[in-house]
Amino acid sequence: MKPHRQQNRRIISYVPRVEPAPPDHASKVEGFRDVWVLRGKYVAFVLMQNRFHRSQAFSEPAAAQRWAEQMRQEGEFE
């Protein structure tokens, strides 16, 4: 059997940035609860414990919304 190519590769997990509010230059995406357009990419801002947690940039709004829903289900960040 062939060995997996990147079997010893470290898994990088994303730690969300914490911000007081979505930036003024971001615009809300219609039809999505937590998705904003920021510099041409889709970013999710999830309000948890009086702070917004920001996702990484996504190329599709649905992906950003899935991230937001997953973060809400987990209820906390590491």
MOPAC internal coordinates of N, CA, C and O (Angstrom, degrees):
PM7 1SCF
backbone

  N    0.0000 0     0.00 0     0.00 0    0    0    0
  C    1.4510 1     0.00 0     0.00 0    1    0    0
  C    1.5181 1   110.45 1     0.00 0    2    1    0
  O    1.2310 1   121.20 1   -34.62 1    3    2    1
  N    1.2919 1   115.31 1   145.38 1    3    2    1
  C    1.4607 1   120.85 1   175.81 1    5    3    2
  C    1.5229 1   110.32 1   -74.99 1    6    5    3
  O    1.2310 1   119.56 1   -42.69 1    7    6    5
  N    1.3072 1   118.45 1   137.31 1    7    6    5
  C    1.4690 1   118.40 1   174.64 1    9    7    6
  C    1.5283 1   109.80 1   -73.17 1   10    9    7
  O    1.2310 1   120.77 1   -26.75 1   11   10    9
  N    1.3176 1   116.13 1   153.25 1   11   10    9
  C    1.4605 1   119.74 1   176.64 1   13   11   10
  C    1.5144 1   109.02 1   -65.68 1   14   13   11
  O    1.2310 1   120.83 1   -38.52 1   15   14   13
  N    1.3046 1   116.02 1   141.48 1   15   14   13
  C    1.4553 1   120.34 1  -174.66 1   17   15   14
  C    1.5213 1   114.61 1   -61.50 1   18   17   15
  O    1.2310 1   120.29 1   129.54 1   19   18   17
  N    1.3114 1   117.05 1   -50.46 1   19   18   17
  C    1.4555 1   119.88 1  -173.67 1   21   19   18
  C    1.5220 1   110.77 1  -113.50 1   22   21   19
  O    1.2310 1   120.86 1  -131.84 1   23   22   21
  N    1.3164 1   115.97 1    48.16 1   23   22   21
  C    1.4503 1   118.03 1  -171.89 1   25   23   22
  C    1.5286 1   113.33 1   -68.80 1   26   25   23
  O    1.2310 1   119.02 1   155.13 1   27   26   25
  N    1.3055 1   119.47 1   -24.87 1   27   26   25
  C    1.4630 1   120.93 1   179.27 1   29   27   26
  C    1.5200 1   112.90 1  -100.04 1   30   29   27
  O    1.2310 1   120.77 1  -167.86 1   31   30   29
  N    1.3010 1   116.14 1    12.14 1   31   30   29
  C    1.4597 1   120.43 1  -178.62 1   33   31   30
  C    1.5233 1   110.45 1   -71.45 1   34   33   31
  O    1.2310 1   120.95 1   -45.88 1   35   34   33
  N    1.3250 1   115.78 1   134.12 1   35   34   33
  C    1.4588 1   121.41 1   178.59 1   37   35   34
  C    1.5163 1   111.07 1   -69.26 1   38   37   35
  O    1.2310 1   120.24 1   -38.35 1   39   38   37
  N    1.3091 1   117.16 1   141.65 1   39   38   37
  C    1.4547 1   121.15 1   176.32 1   41   39   38
  C    1.5207 1   107.45 1   -89.81 1   42   41   39
  O    1.2310 1   121.08 1   -56.33 1   43   42   41
  N    1.3182 1   115.55 1   123.67 1   43   42   41
  C    1.4537 1   120.51 1  -179.60 1   45   43   42
  C    1.5206 1   107.81 1   -98.55 1   46   45   43
  O    1.2310 1   120.68 1   -57.68 1   47   46   45
  N    1.3102 1   116.30 1   122.32 1   47   46   45
  C    1.4612 1   118.75 1   177.56 1   49   47   46
  C    1.5262 1   108.66 1  -104.38 1   50   49   47
  O    1.2310 1   121.53 1   -36.38 1   51   50   49
  N    1.3034 1   114.68 1   143.62 1   51   50   49
  C    1.4523 1   121.09 1  -177.35 1   53   51   50
  C    1.5174 1   109.78 1   -84.90 1   54   53   51
  O    1.2310 1   120.34 1   -50.92 1   55   54   53
  N    1.3175 1   116.96 1   129.08 1   55   54   53
  C    1.4568 1   122.00 1   175.09 1   57   55   54
  C    1.5265 1   106.70 1  -103.36 1   58   57   55
  O    1.2310 1   120.14 1   -62.46 1   59   58   57
  N    1.3319 1   117.34 1   117.54 1   59   58   57
  C    1.4641 1   120.21 1  -176.03 1   61   59   58
  C    1.5174 1   112.82 1   -63.28 1   62   61   59
  O    1.2310 1   120.86 1   -37.02 1   63   62   61
  N    1.3166 1   115.96 1   142.98 1   63   62   61
  C    1.4589 1   121.39 1   173.50 1   65   63   62
  C    1.5180 1   108.29 1   -75.62 1   66   65   63
  O    1.2310 1   120.82 1   -33.62 1   67   66   65
  N    1.3157 1   116.05 1   146.38 1   67   66   65
  C    1.4593 1   120.92 1   177.43 1   69   67   66
  C    1.5193 1   107.82 1  -107.46 1   70   69   67
  O    1.2310 1   120.67 1   -52.56 1   71   70   69
  N    1.3302 1   116.33 1   127.44 1   71   70   69
  C    1.4587 1   121.49 1  -178.05 1   73   71   70
  C    1.5211 1   109.21 1  -133.37 1   74   73   71
  O    1.2310 1   120.15 1   -25.64 1   75   74   73
  N    1.3261 1   117.32 1   154.36 1   75   74   73
  C    1.4695 1   119.48 1   179.04 1   77   75   74
  C    1.5296 1   113.18 1   -70.74 1   78   77   75
  O    1.2310 1   120.17 1   151.46 1   79   78   77
  N    1.3337 1   117.28 1   -28.54 1   79   78   77
  C    1.4638 1   122.13 1   179.85 1   81   79   78
  C    1.5232 1   108.81 1  -165.67 1   82   81   79
  O    1.2310 1   120.11 1   -20.94 1   83   82   81
  N    1.3383 1   117.39 1   159.06 1   83   82   81
  C    1.4633 1   118.65 1   172.85 1   85   83   82
  C    1.5289 1   109.70 1   -60.14 1   86   85   83
  O    1.2310 1   119.32 1   -35.14 1   87   86   85
  N    1.3240 1   118.91 1   144.86 1   87   86   85
  C    1.4653 1   120.82 1  -178.42 1   89   87   86
  C    1.5274 1   112.68 1   -62.68 1   90   89   87
  O    1.2310 1   120.86 1   -26.95 1   91   90   89
  N    1.3163 1   115.97 1   153.05 1   91   90   89
  C    1.4657 1   121.34 1  -178.92 1   93   91   90
  C    1.5241 1   112.43 1   -62.70 1   94   93   91
  O    1.2310 1   119.96 1   147.56 1   95   94   93
  N    1.3351 1   117.69 1   -32.44 1   95   94   93
  C    1.4665 1   120.27 1  -176.84 1   97   95   94
  C    1.5275 1   112.61 1   -82.58 1   98   97   95
  O    1.2310 1   119.50 1   177.97 1   99   98   97
  N    1.3396 1   118.56 1    -2.03 1   99   98   97
  C    1.4627 1   121.25 1   175.45 1  101   99   98
  C    1.5284 1   108.91 1   -85.03 1  102  101   99
  O    1.2310 1   120.82 1   -35.74 1  103  102  101
  N    1.3248 1   116.04 1   144.26 1  103  102  101
  C    1.4668 1   118.91 1   178.99 1  105  103  102
  C    1.5279 1   110.04 1  -117.59 1  106  105  103
  O    1.2310 1   120.56 1   -41.58 1  107  106  105
  N    1.3045 1   116.54 1   138.42 1  107  106  105
  C    1.4640 1   123.59 1  -177.54 1  109  107  106
  C    1.5278 1   110.09 1   -69.89 1  110  109  107
  O    1.2310 1   120.72 1   -38.94 1  111  110  109
  N    1.3313 1   116.23 1   141.06 1  111  110  109
  C    1.4617 1   121.85 1   178.98 1  113  111  110
  C    1.5217 1   108.46 1   -93.60 1  114  113  111
  O    1.2310 1   120.97 1   -55.36 1  115  114  113
  N    1.3299 1   115.75 1   124.64 1  115  114  113
  C    1.4721 1   121.72 1   179.28 1  117  115  114
  C    1.5302 1   110.33 1   -61.37 1  118  117  115
  O    1.2310 1   120.62 1   -42.24 1  119  118  117
  N    1.3216 1   116.42 1   137.76 1  119  118  117
  C    1.4525 1   120.83 1   175.58 1  121  119  118
  C    1.5194 1   114.92 1    87.89 1  122  121  119
  O    1.2310 1   119.88 1   176.54 1  123  122  121
  N    1.3260 1   117.84 1    -3.46 1  123  122  121
  C    1.4524 1   121.34 1   178.70 1  125  123  122
  C    1.5287 1   108.76 1  -125.22 1  126  125  123
  O    1.2310 1   120.62 1   -42.59 1  127  126  125
  N    1.3101 1   116.41 1   137.41 1  127  126  125
  C    1.4586 1   121.29 1  -174.57 1  129  127  126
  C    1.5247 1   113.06 1   -71.47 1  130  129  127
  O    1.2310 1   119.77 1   137.62 1  131  130  129
  N    1.3291 1   118.05 1   -42.38 1  131  130  129
  C    1.4628 1   121.75 1  -170.14 1  133  131  130
  C    1.5226 1   114.67 1  -119.22 1  134  133  131
  O    1.2310 1   119.45 1  -169.97 1  135  134  133
  N    1.3196 1   118.66 1    10.03 1  135  134  133
  C    1.4665 1   121.11 1  -170.56 1  137  135  134
  C    1.5233 1   111.47 1  -102.17 1  138  137  135
  O    1.2310 1   121.46 1   -44.54 1  139  138  137
  N    1.3261 1   114.82 1   135.46 1  139  138  137
  C    1.4607 1   123.27 1   178.92 1  141  139  138
  C    1.5227 1   108.41 1  -130.20 1  142  141  139
  O    1.2310 1   120.28 1   -27.49 1  143  142  141
  N    1.3328 1   117.07 1   152.51 1  143  142  141
  C    1.4676 1   121.94 1   174.52 1  145  143  142
  C    1.5099 1   107.26 1   -95.74 1  146  145  143
  O    1.2310 1   121.30 1   -54.58 1  147  146  145
  N    1.3088 1   115.12 1   125.42 1  147  146  145
  C    1.4629 1   121.51 1  -178.34 1  149  147  146
  C    1.5216 1   108.07 1  -136.98 1  150  149  147
  O    1.2310 1   120.58 1   -66.40 1  151  150  149
  N    1.3275 1   116.50 1   113.60 1  151  150  149
  C    1.4730 1   122.70 1  -178.48 1  153  151  150
  C    1.5254 1   112.57 1    54.33 1  154  153  151
  O    1.2310 1   120.54 1  -138.20 1  155  154  153
  N    1.3225 1   116.57 1    41.80 1  155  154  153
  C    1.4626 1   120.97 1   175.62 1  157  155  154
  C    1.5127 1   115.03 1    80.36 1  158  157  155
  O    1.2310 1   119.42 1  -178.89 1  159  158  157
  N    1.3185 1   118.71 1     1.11 1  159  158  157
  C    1.4649 1   122.41 1   178.55 1  161  159  158
  C    1.5182 1   109.11 1  -119.70 1  162  161  159
  O    1.2310 1   120.89 1   -17.37 1  163  162  161
  N    1.3101 1   115.91 1   162.63 1  163  162  161
  C    1.4619 1   121.22 1   179.83 1  165  163  162
  C    1.5225 1   109.55 1   -97.03 1  166  165  163
  O    1.2310 1   121.04 1   -51.19 1  167  166  165
  N    1.3339 1   115.61 1   128.81 1  167  166  165
  C    1.4561 1   122.04 1  -177.30 1  169  167  166
  C    1.5237 1   107.93 1  -129.73 1  170  169  167
  O    1.2310 1   120.54 1   -41.07 1  171  170  169
  N    1.3248 1   116.58 1   138.93 1  171  170  169
  C    1.4629 1   120.71 1   177.30 1  173  171  170
  C    1.5223 1   109.42 1   -99.45 1  174  173  171
  O    1.2310 1   121.02 1   -42.55 1  175  174  173
  N    1.3239 1   115.65 1   137.45 1  175  174  173
  C    1.4623 1   122.43 1   173.18 1  177  175  174
  C    1.5216 1   106.94 1  -119.41 1  178  177  175
  O    1.2310 1   120.56 1   -61.98 1  179  178  177
  N    1.3318 1   116.53 1   118.02 1  179  178  177
  C    1.4597 1   121.75 1  -177.65 1  181  179  178
  C    1.5219 1   108.68 1  -111.80 1  182  181  179
  O    1.2310 1   120.48 1   -55.74 1  183  182  181
  N    1.3241 1   116.70 1   124.26 1  183  182  181
  C    1.4577 1   121.51 1   179.48 1  185  183  182
  C    1.5222 1   108.98 1   -83.50 1  186  185  183
  O    1.2310 1   121.00 1   -64.07 1  187  186  185
  N    1.3295 1   115.69 1   115.93 1  187  186  185
  C    1.4596 1   121.77 1   177.07 1  189  187  186
  C    1.5184 1   108.52 1  -140.62 1  190  189  187
  O    1.2310 1   120.75 1   -54.72 1  191  190  189
  N    1.3067 1   116.17 1   125.28 1  191  190  189
  C    1.4628 1   122.94 1   177.76 1  193  191  190
  C    1.5221 1   112.12 1    54.31 1  194  193  191
  O    1.2310 1   120.72 1  -128.45 1  195  194  193
  N    1.3320 1   116.24 1    51.55 1  195  194  193
  C    1.4718 1   123.59 1   176.14 1  197  195  194
  C    1.5234 1   114.43 1    65.04 1  198  197  195
  O    1.2310 1   119.65 1  -163.65 1  199  198  197
  N    1.3185 1   118.28 1    16.35 1  199  198  197
  C    1.4638 1   121.87 1   177.41 1  201  199  198
  C    1.5190 1   108.90 1  -137.91 1  202  201  199
  O    1.2310 1   121.29 1   -28.65 1  203  202  201
  N    1.3234 1   115.13 1   151.35 1  203  202  201
  C    1.4589 1   120.44 1   175.80 1  205  203  202
  C    1.5231 1   108.82 1   -95.09 1  206  205  203
  O    1.2310 1   120.95 1   -47.90 1  207  206  205
  N    1.3128 1   115.79 1   132.10 1  207  206  205
  C    1.4639 1   121.47 1   175.34 1  209  207  206
  C    1.5181 1   106.92 1  -104.34 1  210  209  207
  O    1.2310 1   121.16 1   -53.16 1  211  210  209
  N    1.3313 1   115.39 1   126.84 1  211  210  209
  C    1.4635 1   121.59 1  -173.77 1  213  211  210
  C    1.5249 1   111.07 1  -101.67 1  214  213  211
  O    1.2310 1   121.09 1   -44.12 1  215  214  213
  N    1.3142 1   115.52 1   135.88 1  215  214  213
  C    1.4612 1   120.91 1   178.41 1  217  215  214
  C    1.5229 1   110.43 1   -83.72 1  218  217  215
  O    1.2310 1   121.28 1    -5.53 1  219  218  217
  N    1.3136 1   115.16 1   174.47 1  219  218  217
  C    1.4539 1   120.11 1   169.61 1  221  219  218
  C    1.5267 1   107.88 1   -73.54 1  222  221  219
  O    1.2310 1   119.90 1    -9.04 1  223  222  221
  N    1.3041 1   117.81 1   170.96 1  223  222  221
  C    1.4699 1   121.84 1  -178.95 1  225  223  222
  C    1.5243 1   109.96 1   -78.44 1  226  225  223
  O    1.2310 1   121.03 1   -43.05 1  227  226  225
  N    1.3248 1   115.64 1   136.95 1  227  226  225
  C    1.4641 1   122.50 1   177.82 1  229  227  226
  C    1.5171 1   108.91 1  -119.19 1  230  229  227
  O    1.2310 1   120.43 1   -23.10 1  231  230  229
  N    1.3374 1   116.79 1   156.90 1  231  230  229
  C    1.4559 1   120.45 1   178.70 1  233  231  230
  C    1.5263 1   111.63 1   -90.58 1  234  233  231
  O    1.2310 1   119.84 1   167.33 1  235  234  233
  N    1.3502 1   117.92 1   -12.67 1  235  234  233
  C    1.4565 1   122.21 1   179.14 1  237  235  234
  C    1.5266 1   109.84 1  -127.74 1  238  237  235
  O    1.2310 1   119.98 1   -40.44 1  239  238  237
  N    1.3279 1   117.65 1   139.56 1  239  238  237
  C    1.4675 1   119.40 1   179.68 1  241  239  238
  C    1.5301 1   112.93 1   -64.94 1  242  241  239
  O    1.2310 1   119.85 1   147.69 1  243  242  241
  N    1.3276 1   117.89 1   -32.31 1  243  242  241
  C    1.4643 1   120.41 1  -179.79 1  245  243  242
  C    1.5252 1   111.23 1   -64.84 1  246  245  243
  O    1.2310 1   120.11 1   144.91 1  247  246  245
  N    1.3202 1   117.39 1   -35.09 1  247  246  245
  C    1.4631 1   120.77 1   178.65 1  249  247  246
  C    1.5272 1   110.49 1   -66.45 1  250  249  247
  O    1.2310 1   120.30 1   139.19 1  251  250  249
  N    1.3159 1   117.03 1   -40.81 1  251  250  249
  C    1.4606 1   120.80 1   177.90 1  253  251  250
  C    1.5267 1   110.46 1   -64.70 1  254  253  251
  O    1.2310 1   120.33 1   140.15 1  255  254  253
  N    1.3278 1   116.97 1   -39.85 1  255  254  253
  C    1.4625 1   120.15 1   178.99 1  257  255  254
  C    1.5255 1   110.95 1   -66.65 1  258  257  255
  O    1.2310 1   119.98 1   141.55 1  259  258  257
  N    1.3363 1   117.64 1   -38.45 1  259  258  257
  C    1.4748 1   120.23 1   176.78 1  261  259  258
  C    1.5191 1   110.61 1   -61.87 1  262  261  259
  O    1.2310 1   120.26 1   139.28 1  263  262  261
  N    1.3405 1   117.11 1   -40.72 1  263  262  261
  C    1.4648 1   121.29 1   177.44 1  265  263  262
  C    1.5282 1   109.46 1   -59.75 1  266  265  263
  O    1.2310 1   120.36 1   134.21 1  267  266  265
  N    1.3267 1   116.91 1   -45.79 1  267  266  265
  C    1.4653 1   121.36 1  -178.52 1  269  267  266
  C    1.5312 1   110.69 1   -62.20 1  270  269  267
  O    1.2310 1   120.37 1   136.94 1  271  270  269
  N    1.3162 1   116.89 1   -43.06 1  271  270  269
  C    1.4669 1   120.02 1   179.61 1  273  271  270
  C    1.5196 1   111.48 1   -65.28 1  274  273  271
  O    1.2310 1   120.56 1   141.54 1  275  274  273
  N    1.3288 1   116.53 1   -38.46 1  275  274  273
  C    1.4566 1   119.99 1   178.07 1  277  275  274
  C    1.5267 1   110.96 1   -65.33 1  278  277  275
  O    1.2310 1   120.05 1   139.38 1  279  278  277
  N    1.3228 1   117.50 1   -40.62 1  279  278  277
  C    1.4541 1   120.65 1   179.09 1  281  279  278
  C    1.5280 1   110.95 1   -66.08 1  282  281  279
  O    1.2310 1   120.30 1   143.30 1  283  282  281
  N    1.3033 1   117.03 1   -36.70 1  283  282  281
  C    1.4679 1   120.23 1   177.09 1  285  283  282
  C    1.5061 1   111.15 1   -65.16 1  286  285  283
  O    1.2310 1   120.50 1   139.98 1  287  286  285
  N    1.3363 1   116.64 1   -40.02 1  287  286  285
  C    1.4709 1   120.48 1   179.76 1  289  287  286
  C    1.5128 1   111.43 1   -66.28 1  290  289  287
  O    1.2310 1   120.58 1   140.06 1  291  290  289
  N    1.3208 1   116.49 1   -39.94 1  291  290  289
  C    1.4701 1   119.42 1   179.53 1  293  291  290
  C    1.5239 1   110.24 1   -70.45 1  294  293  291
  O    1.2310 1   120.51 1   146.96 1  295  294  293
  N    1.3399 1   116.63 1   -33.04 1  295  294  293
  C    1.4478 1   120.81 1   173.47 1  297  295  294
  C    1.5113 1   115.75 1    76.99 1  298  297  295
  O    1.2310 1   119.86 1   171.46 1  299  298  297
  N    1.3116 1   117.87 1    -8.54 1  299  298  297
  C    1.4580 1   118.73 1   178.70 1  301  299  298
  C    1.5219 1   109.26 1  -156.06 1  302  301  299
  O    1.2310 1   121.56 1   -18.94 1  303  302  301
  N    1.3044 1   114.62 1   161.06 1  303  302  301
  C    1.4685 1   120.96 1  -179.28 1  305  303  302
  C    1.5091 1   108.51 1  -116.97 1  306  305  303
  O    1.2310 1   120.89 1   -30.55 1  307  306  305
  N    1.3139 1   115.89 1   149.45 1  307  306  305
  C    1.4647 1   120.46 1   178.41 1  309  307  306
  C    1.5046 1   110.15 1   -85.60 1  310  309  307
  O    1.2310 1   120.10 1   180.00 1  311  310  309

